[in-house]
Amino acid sequence: MKMLTNVKTPTLLLALIAATALFASATTGALADTGGAAAAPAESTSSTPAKIGPSGIATWFGPGFYGKQTACGQTLTPAVVGVANRTLPCGTLVSVSYRGHSLTVPVLDRGPYGHHANWDLTAGAAESLGITETVRIATHIVGKTTNSPSLGLPPGSAGGALAGGALAG
């Protein structure tokens, strides 16, 4: 077995872990699979580190939840483009890549809660990336935007101005 002799490798790993921890928080609430009532908007109050890596398993959600509120306070419609994550704060911007397609989307819900997935894309985000099933995606946290009811709506939509919605890459 070859030993790592490059001093930069452990330093880079520690820096990556520290950067990830800055964006992490544990929050509760999500759209229930049973169609239960929507949760109140989730805000970051914990410093529990997120287990976010450069790739992860992604599922998608949409049609059964249209018209319901996300955990971050948006009303889900086919036009909403975003991602659900169990630990990242609402409004965190995540670059998502799959098979040559790239999109920057806001965290706007909690989940996923099945299939051993790390991410749950809205149907609009999944469609933009060409995703039709559970897949492995590449992810990168790129920033944060203000959480609002119009978060994830595309420009010119009836719901108002774009506030951190999808950006094609």
C-alpha positions in Angstrom: 0.0 0.0 0.0 1.4 3.4 -1.0 1.6 6.0 1.8 0.5 9.6 1.1 3.5 11.8 1.5 2.0 15.0 0.2 1.3 17.3 3.2 -1.2 19.3 1.2 -3.7 16.4 1.0 -4.6 16.3 4.7 -4.7 20.1 4.8 -7.0 20.2 1.8 -9.3 17.5 3.3 -9.6 19.5 6.6 -10.3 22.7 4.7 -13.1 20.9 2.7 -14.6 19.5 5.9 -14.5 22.9 7.6 -16.1 24.6 4.6 -18.9 22.0 4.4 -19.6 22.4 8.1 -20.2 26.1 7.6 -23.1 25.4 5.4 -24.5 22.6 7.5 -27.5 22.6 9.8 -30.0 20.1 11.0 -33.7 21.1 10.5 -36.9 19.3 10.5 -40.1 19.2 8.5 -40.9 18.1 5.0 -43.7 17.2 2.8 -45.1 13.9 4.2 -45.4 11.0 1.8 -49.0 10.6 3.1 -49.9 14.1 1.9 -49.9 15.6 5.4 -49.9 19.3 6.2 -47.0 21.3 5.2 -44.3 22.2 7.8 -43.5 25.7 8.8 -40.5 27.2 7.0 -37.3 25.7 8.3 -34.5 27.9 9.5 -31.0 26.9 10.4 -30.4 26.7 14.2 -27.9 23.8 14.6 -24.2 23.5 13.8 -24.4 19.7 13.2 -22.1 19.0 10.2 -23.7 17.9 7.0 -22.5 14.8 5.2 -22.3 16.4 1.8 -19.8 15.0 -0.7 -18.9 15.8 -4.2 -21.4 13.3 -5.4 -24.5 11.6 -4.2 -27.6 9.6 -5.0 -30.5 11.7 -6.3 -34.2 11.0 -6.6 -36.9 13.4 -7.8 -40.4 14.4 -6.6 -43.2 16.5 -8.0 -46.6 15.5 -9.3 -48.0 14.1 -6.0 -46.9 17.2 -4.1 -48.0 20.0 -6.5 -49.9 22.7 -4.6 -48.4 21.8 -1.3 -45.8 23.9 0.6 -42.2 22.9 0.9 -40.4 22.9 4.2 -38.9 26.2 3.2 -42.2 27.9 2.4 -42.6 27.6 -1.4 -45.7 26.3 -3.1 -44.5 23.4 -5.3 -45.6 23.6 -8.9 -44.2 22.0 -12.1 -42.3 25.3 -12.7 -40.3 25.2 -9.4 -36.7 24.2 -9.9 -34.9 23.2 -6.7 -33.5 20.5 -4.5 -34.4 18.9 -1.1 -31.7 18.0 1.4 -32.0 16.9 4.9 -29.3 19.2 6.4 -28.5 22.2 4.3 -30.2 25.5 5.1 -33.0 26.8 2.9 -31.6 29.0 0.2 -28.3 27.2 -0.1 -27.3 27.2 -3.8 -26.1 23.8 -5.1 -24.5 23.2 -8.5 -25.8 19.8 -9.7 -24.3 18.0 -12.7 -25.4 14.8 -14.5 -24.1 13.4 -17.8 -22.9 16.7 -19.2 -25.9 18.8 -17.9 -25.4 21.3 -15.1 -27.8 23.4 -13.1 -27.5 25.6 -10.0 -30.6 25.2 -7.8 -31.6 26.4 -4.3 -32.4 24.1 -1.4 -36.1 24.5 -0.8 -37.3 21.4 1.0 -36.3 18.6 3.4 -35.6 15.1 2.1 -35.2 12.7 0.5 -36.5 10.0 2.8 -36.0 6.9 0.8 -33.9 5.0 -1.6 -30.7 5.8 0.4 -30.6 9.1 -1.5 -28.8 12.3 -0.5 -30.7 14.7 -2.8 -34.3 15.0 -4.0 -34.7 17.1 -7.1 -38.0 18.8 -8.0 -39.5 17.4 -11.2 -38.5 20.7 -13.0 -34.8 20.3 -12.0 -34.8 16.6 -12.9 -36.3 17.3 -16.3 -33.7 20.1 -17.0 -30.9 17.6 -16.2 -32.5 14.7 -18.1 -33.0 12.6 -15.0 -35.9 10.1 -15.0 -34.8 7.7 -12.3 -32.6 7.4 -9.2 -29.1 8.3 -10.3 -25.7 9.5 -9.0 -25.1 13.2 -9.5 -22.1 15.5 -8.9 -22.8 18.4 -6.5 -21.0 21.5 -5.2 -22.2 24.1 -2.8 -21.8 27.5 -4.5 -23.4 30.0 -2.2 -26.6 31.1 -0.5 -29.6 33.2 -1.4 -32.4 34.6 0.6 -35.3 32.2 1.3 -38.6 33.5 -0.1 -41.9 32.2 -1.3 -40.7 32.7 -4.9 -37.4 30.7 -4.4 -36.9 28.3 -7.3 -39.4 30.0 -9.7 -38.0 30.6 -13.2 -37.8 34.2 -14.6 -41.1 35.5 -15.8 -43.2 33.0 -14.0 -46.5 34.0 -12.5 -45.2 33.6 -9.0 -42.9 36.6 -9.1 -39.3 37.4 -9.7 -36.5 34.8 -9.7 -35.0 34.6 -6.2 -32.2 32.1 -6.5 -33.9 29.8 -9.0 -32.2 27.5 -11.4 -29.2 28.8 -13.5 -28.2 26.7 -16.5 -24.5 25.9 -16.5 
